[in-house]
Amino acid sequence: MKMKRKLVFATNNPNKLKEARAILQDKVEVVSLADINCYDDIPETAQTLEGNAMIKAKYVFEHFHLDCFSDDTGLEIEALDGEPGVYSARYAGTDKDSEANMKKVLDKLKGISNRKAQFRTVIALIIDGQEYSFDGIIKGEITTEQSGTSGFGYDPIFRPSQSKYTFAEMPAEEKNQISHRALALQKLNDFIKTYNQFYL
Ligand code: IMP
């Protein structure tokens, strides 16, 4: 029987871990930062999602010498030249104040008819010392007011193009089928499937 490869997901977010394990479960054993006793606050100092995702993966690879992947996500709004993008978590100043972040977006888009936006996730992978990256994009639009209470972040003001509902009005299972993160994880899964055939 083939051994399952161990892959660190550079996060301690239980929802992200659950989602990643559900998608990657047959191929690899996904472990968290806590599982490898990493409690460091890894600085995210890059100006791009790609850069921040790679910083986190490299940190784990360099300090723990383990295969690793990490993710970074941003909401990119066309009429705001791609803002908040890499600054999505702290758009209104304070880290992860979703109410303030959504208010800032809605205020900036007041009177603007182009509401096109996308969520983009970048996953950086370092395996056997080689670097790879994968992205997942979901296109949609910013609503004029908040709707729904599930999810997190900008979910109450983002409606995917193929839906009548915002992410916050959908059950988690429905969002997780179509989300930016799920799409990027599926690309990672496809890559690992092929990689394992050749290198395990
Ligand atoms: P992270 O890179 O996954 O930590 O995401 C950065 C920021 O983007 C979060 O703090 C949220 O504000 C926003 N974000 C990421 N994913 C989602 C999502 O699925 N729905 C809504 N907002 C999200």
Boltz pocket constraint, residues with backbone or C-beta under 6 A from the ligand:
constraints:
  - pocket:
      binder: B
      contacts: [[A, 71], [A, 72], [A, 73], [A, 74], [A, 75], [A, 85], [A, 88], [A, 89], [A, 90], [A, 96], [A, 119], [A, 151], [A, 152], [A, 153], [A, 154], [A, 155], [A, 167], [A, 179]]
      max_distance: 6.0
